[in-house]
Amino acid sequence: REAFDAGSRRREGLSTTLSTMAARTDIIPGVSIPGSLVANLFVKTAPTDDKLSPQGDFEEIIYVLEVRGGTDKNEFGHVSGAVAMSNKIIECQINSAPIYYAWKDHEDVKAILMAPTVAGVVLMAGASLPEFSQGKLDELVAELKAAGKKVGSNMHEAGVQPRYNTLLPAPADPKFKTAVIEFVIPGAKNGGSDKGPDGHRVDSIPIANGLIKAGASCDLIRYEFDKHEEFTATVESYDALLVRINPGQLSQGTTPGTQARFDDLMNALLAKGKLVWSSPGVQQQMGAKDALVKIKDMSCGLVDTFAYYEKAELEEGFKKTMAFQPRVIKQNRGS
């Protein structure tokens, strides 16, 4: 350890990890970490994967635990990928930082990891430990698990919930057969301004996965205006459809009457007892944002919702509400 610290002192901008260092309070907000347990997390010249990202005002912490020293460390004293792992955890709105483990620091590490705000620990131990030290680390892991902390070799095993951006597999015996319907505007980037690079609306896959988790199957299908009959045959087999097509999109780059043909099909399915969200009638009556004003006094609305149709109304009303609290302002269009 001393050899590594001496080498660190010779490197411009690198900190040392001597046990005499003061506690660090600049790594995770509101948390004091003994200086001997951390090193070289904010070196300006370090590549992105070796520079710890800023923490947020998050409720939980998941630490990345490394073994101190060893030939497997990079020039900043970390196992390859340790700081990058913490950064991935921070992206998931959970605070994180790599900390070192050595048997002489056992009690300090234990105190840090047993804190109520710590949800879990990713083990990236790296160098092999002597038998005594490994035994102490195994003892710590057992105590963490007994205390309800999650411990694993990756961030999901340590408590980070997977963020699915792909469709989950359907249940073996689905309760219902459902589908999310999308539309790609011909010639538009990504298929429309409401789409991501994958061509899907950003909420389509999470909606479909929500249905799958509730026990239904859910497919992502696209309406193609020049294959209307094929689409009609396909959707007949579904129990429910979720239409994620912005009003007006079916009139962009399509043949005349496309919107009417699609609406007629959805209404025909409704008449057969199928479920369609939202139906053409609902979209026509509540398709614009001022629908939120019309329902503001209902139990599902917010009484401080307003619509402005003139410049003077906007200047007076919006400035008044902004003086009270932050506001959300949107154009009066779209579903």
C-alpha positions in Angstrom: 0.0 0.0 0.0 2.8 2.4 0.9 4.4 1.8 -2.4 1.2 2.6 -4.3 0.7 5.7 -2.2 4.2 6.9 -2.8 3.7 6.4 -6.5 0.4 8.3 -6.3 2.1 11.3 -4.7 4.5 11.5 -7.6 1.6 11.7 -10.1 0.4 15.3 -10.6 -3.2 15.8 -9.3 -3.6 12.4 -7.7 -4.5 12.1 -4.0 -3.2 9.6 -1.5 -5.1 7.2 0.7 -3.1 7.4 4.0 -5.2 6.6 7.0 -4.3 10.0 8.4 -6.5 11.7 5.8 -9.5 13.5 7.0 -13.0 12.2 6.4 -14.4 13.0 2.9 -17.8 14.8 2.8 -17.5 15.9 -0.9 -18.2 12.6 -2.5 -21.8 11.8 -1.5 -24.0 14.6 -0.1 -24.6 14.3 3.7 -22.2 11.3 4.0 -18.8 11.3 5.7 -16.4 8.6 4.4 -13.1 8.0 6.0 -10.4 9.3 3.7 -8.5 6.1 3.8 -11.3 4.3 2.0 -11.4 6.4 -1.2 -8.9 7.8 -3.7 -8.6 9.5 -7.0 -12.2 9.9 -7.9 -12.1 13.4 -9.4 -8.8 13.6 -11.3 -9.3 16.2 -14.0 -7.1 14.4 -16.5 -8.8 11.0 -16.0 -10.9 9.5 -18.7 -14.7 9.6 -18.2 -14.9 6.0 -17.0 -12.3 6.8 -14.2 -13.9 10.1 -13.0 -16.9 9.9 -10.6 -20.1 11.6 -11.8 -21.8 14.2 -9.6 -24.2 12.7 -7.1 -27.8 13.8 -6.8 -30.3 14.4 -4.0 -31.2 10.7 -4.0 -32.4 8.6 -1.0 -30.4 5.5 -1.5 -26.7 4.6 -1.9 -25.1 1.5 -3.5 -21.3 1.3 -3.0 -18.8 -0.5 -5.2 -16.4 -2.4 -3.0 -12.8 -2.9 -4.1 -9.8 -4.7 -2.4 -7.1 -2.2 -1.7 -3.8 -2.5 -3.7 -2.8 -5.3 -6.0 -1.4 -5.4 -9.5 -4.9 -5.5 -11.1 -5.4 -1.7 -10.4 -5.1 1.0 -13.0 -3.0 4.1 -12.6 -5.8 5.7 -10.5 -5.8 2.8 -8.0 -9.1 1.2 -9.1 -10.2 -2.1 -10.6 -11.0 -1.5 -14.2 -14.7 -0.6 -14.4 -15.2 0.2 -10.7 -15.7 4.0 -11.2 -17.8 3.4 -14.3 -20.0 1.0 -12.3 -20.7 3.8 -9.8 -21.5 6.2 -12.6 -24.0 3.7 -14.1 -25.6 3.5 -10.6 -25.8 7.3 -10.3 -27.5 7.4 -13.8 -30.3 5.3 -12.2 -30.8 8.0 -9.5 -29.0 6.2 -6.7 -25.8 7.6 -5.2 -22.7 5.6 -5.4 -18.9 5.6 -5.0 -16.1 3.0 -5.0 -14.6 2.3 -1.6 -11.6 0.2 -0.6 -11.7 -2.9 1.7 -8.7 -4.1 3.8 -9.0 -6.2 6.9 -7.6 -3.4 9.1 -10.4 -1.1 7.8 -13.0 -3.7 8.5 -15.0 -1.8 11.1 -14.9 1.5 9.1 -16.1 -0.2 6.0 -18.8 -2.1 8.0 -20.0 1.2 9.5 -20.3 2.8 6.1 -22.1 -0.1 4.5 -24.5 -0.7 7.4 -25.9 2.8 7.2 -29.7 2.9 6.8 -29.4 4.7 3.4 -27.3 2.0 1.9 -29.4 -0.4 -0.2 -26.6 -2.6 -1.5 -23.0 -3.3 -2.5 -21.4 -4.3 -5.7 -18.4 -6.6 -5.1 -15.6 -5.8 -7.5 -12.9 -7.1 -5.2 -10.2 -7.5 -7.8 -7.0 -8.8 -6.2 -7.2 -12.0 -4.2 -6.9 -11.6 -0.5 -4.9 -13.6 2.1 -7.0 -16.3 3.8 -7.5 -14.2 7.0 -8.6 -11.1 5.0 -10.9 -13.1 2.8 -12.5 -14.6 5.8 -13.2 -11.1 7.2 -14.7 -10.0 3.9 -16.9 -13.0 3.8 -18.0 -12.3 7.3 -18.9 -8.7 6.3 -20.9 -9.9 3.3 -22.9 -12.3 5.5 -23.7 -9.5 8.0 -24.8 -7.2 5.1 -27.1 -9.8 3.7 -28.5 -10.6 7.2 -29.2 -6.9 7.6 -31.3 -6.9 4.4 -28.6 -5.3 2.2 -28.3 -6.6 -1.4 -24.8 -7.8 -2.3 -23.8 -9.0 -5.8 -21.3 -8.8 -8.6 -23.4 -6.3 -10.7 -25.6 -3.3 -10.0 -28.9 -5.3 -10.5 -27.9 -7.9 -7.9 -27.0 -5.0 -5.6 -30.5 -3.5 -5.8 -30.7 -1.4 -9.0 -34.0 -2.2 -10.8 -33.5 -3.0 -14.5 -34.7 -0.3 -16.8 -36.2 -2.2 -19.7 -36.0 -0.5 -23.1 -36.9 -3.7 -24.9 -40.1 -5.6 -24.8 -40.3 -8.2 -22.1 -41.2 -11.8 -23.0 -45.0 -12.6 -22.8 -46.3 -14.6 -19.9 -46.6 -18.4 -20.6 -50.4 -18.2 -20.0 -51.4 -14.6 -20.6 -54.7 -13.4 -19.2 -55.4 -11.2 -22.2 -53.9 -10.5 -25.6 -53.1 -6.8 -26.1 -51.1 -4.6 -28.5 -49.7 -1.1 -28.6 -50.4 0.5 -32.0 -47.9 3.0 -33.4 -47.5 4.8 -36.7 -44.4 6.0 -38.6 -44.8 9.2 -40.6 -43.3 8.5 -44.0 -40.0 10.3 -44.6 -39.9 11.8 -41.0 -36.8 11.4 -38.9 -37.3 8.5 -36.5 -40.8 8.3 -37.8 -41.9 11.5 -36.2 -40.9 14.0 -33.5 -42.6 11.9 -30.9 -40.3 8.9 -31.6 -36.9 8.0 -30.3 -34.0 6.7 -32.5 -35.5 3.2 -32.3 -38.7 4.4 -34.0 -40.9 4.0 -31.0 -42.6 6.5 -28.8 -40.6 6.8 -25.6 -43.6 5.5 -23.6 -44.7 2.6 -25.9 -42.3 -0.1 -24.5 -42.8 0.9 -20.9 -46.6 0.7 -21.4 -46.4 -2.7 -23.1 -44.1 -4.0 -20.3 -46.5 -2.7 -17.7 -49.3 -4.8 -19.3 -46.9 -7.8 -19.5 -46.1 -7.5 -15.8 -49.8 -7.4 -15.1 -50.2 -10.8 -16.7 -51.2 -9.9 -20.3 -49.3 -10.4 -23.5 -48.6 -7.2 -25.4 -47.2 -6.7 -28.9 -45.9 -3.6 -30.6 -47.5 -3.2 -34.0 -47.5 -0.5 -36.6 -50.4 0.8 -38.7 -49.3 1.0 -42.3 -51.8 3.0 -44.3 -51.2 1.1 -47.5 -51.7 -2.3 -45.8 -55.0 -1.5 -44.1 -56.7 -4.8 -44.8 -53.7 -6.8 -43.5 -53.7 -4.6 -40.4 -57.5 -5.2 -39.9 -57.0 -9.0 -40.0 -54.1 -8.7 -37.5 -55.9 -6.6 -34.8 -59.1 -8.8 -34.9 -57.2 -11.3 -32.7 -56.6 -8.9 -29.8 -58.7 -8.3 -26.7 -57.5 -4.7 -26.3 -55.6 -2.1 -28.2 -53.7 1.0 -27.0 -53.4 3.6 -29.7 -50.2 5.7 -29.4 -50.7 7.8 -32.5 -50.7 11.6 -32.2 -53.8 13.3 -33.6 -53.1 14.4 -37.2 -50.2 12.1 -37.9 -52.3 9.8 -40.0 -52.8 12.7 -42.4 -49.1 13.2 -42.9 -47.6 11.5 -46.0 -50.6 9.2 -46.4 -53.4 8.8 -48.9 -56.6 10.9 -48.4 -59.0 9.3 -45.9 -56.4 7.4 -43.9 -57.5 8.9 -40.6 -61.2 8.1 -41.3 -60.4 4.5 -42.3 -58.4 4.0 -39.1 -61.1 5.6 -36.9 -63.8 3.5 -38.5 -61.8 0.3 -37.8 -61.3 1.2 -34.2 -65.0 2.0 -33.8 -65.9 -1.3 -35.4 -63.7 -3.1 -32.9 -65.3 -1.3 -30.0 -68.7 -2.4 -31.3 -67.5 -6.0 -31.2 -66.7 -5.6 -27.5 -62.9 -5.0 -27.9 -61.3 -2.4 -25.8 -59.6 0.6 -27.5 -57.6 3.3 -25.6 -58.2 6.0 -26.5 -61.1 5.7 -28.8 -61.6 8.0 -31.8 -64.5 9.7 -29.9 -62.4 10.4 -26.8 -59.5 11.7 -29.0 -61.9 14.1 -30.8 -63.4 15.4 -27.6 -60.3 15.5 -25.4 -57.5 15.5 -27.9 -56.3 19.0 -27.2 -54.6 20.2 -24.0 -57.5 22.4 -23.0 -59.4 19.2 -22.1 -57.4 19.4 -18.9 -59.1 22.7 -18.2 -62.5 21.2 -18.8 -62.0 18.5 -16.2 -60.1 20.7 -13.7 -63.0 20.7 -11.2 -63.5 16.9 -11.4 -61.8 14.5 -8.9 -59.2 13.6 -11.6 -58.4 17.2 -12.4 -56.4 20.1 -10.9 -58.2 23.3 -10.1 -55.2 25.5 -11.0 -55.2 24.4 -14.7 -55.8 27.3 -17.2 -55.9 27.9 -20.9 -54.8 31.1 -22.5 -56.0 32.1 -26.0 -54.9 35.7 -26.1 -51.4 37.2 -25.5 -52.8 39.5 -22.8 -54.4 36.6 -21.0 -51.1 34.7 -21.1 -49.1 37.6 -19.7 -51.5 38.3 -16.9 -52.4 34.8 -15.8 -49.1 33.0 -16.3 -47.1 35.6 -14.5 -49.5 35.5 -11.6 -49.4 31.7 -11.3 -45.6 31.7 -11.7 -45.3 34.0 -8.8 -47.0 31.3 -6.7 -45.1 28.2 -7.8 -43.4 26.6 -10.8 -45.7 25.9 -13.7 -45.9 23.6 -16.7 -46.8 25.3 -20.0 -47.7 23.5 -23.2 -49.2 24.2 -26.6 -52.9 23.5 -26.9 -52.4 20.6 -29.2 -51.6 16.9 -29.2 -53.1 14.1 -27.1 
